[in-house]
Amino acid sequence: MPYERLEDLRVYRDAVAIGEEIWAEVIRWKFFERDVVGKQLAEAADSISANIAESYGRTGTKDVINFLIFARGSMYETKDRLQKATNRKLVSPECGSLILRELEALAPALNAYITAKRRTLRERPTT
């Protein structure tokens, strides 16, 4: 089985890109908005790719899957916080809609990756 680099995973690259887009928005906000809403939004977004990366450092099937499920939870938290930021006019409707669509596209990709990882790890020979 060929070595799979984390950086080669599309789901990881997409999660990183979403985190960078959100950072670029939040960094421009005023202090109060950035401190109250922005930190939580940026942390949630960064946590998606961070948890995917963390799963790479794990060897047990349960640990790998748990971190991927944490990534999925962070994705939904990001959607929630982004929707609130858009409703509060901290993010333009256009930008909010664009990133929300990217998050909605990430969801099935992440779910498919979790399913594939479960299958691969179950079928892995033990030595």
Secondary structure, 3 states (H helix, E strand, C coil): CCCCCHHHCHHHHHHHHHHHHHHHHHCCCCHHHHHHHHHHHHHHHHHHHHHHHHHHCCCCHHHHHHHHHHHHHHHHHHHHHHHHHHHCCCCCHHHHHHHHHHHHHHHHHHHHHHHHHHHHHHHCCCC
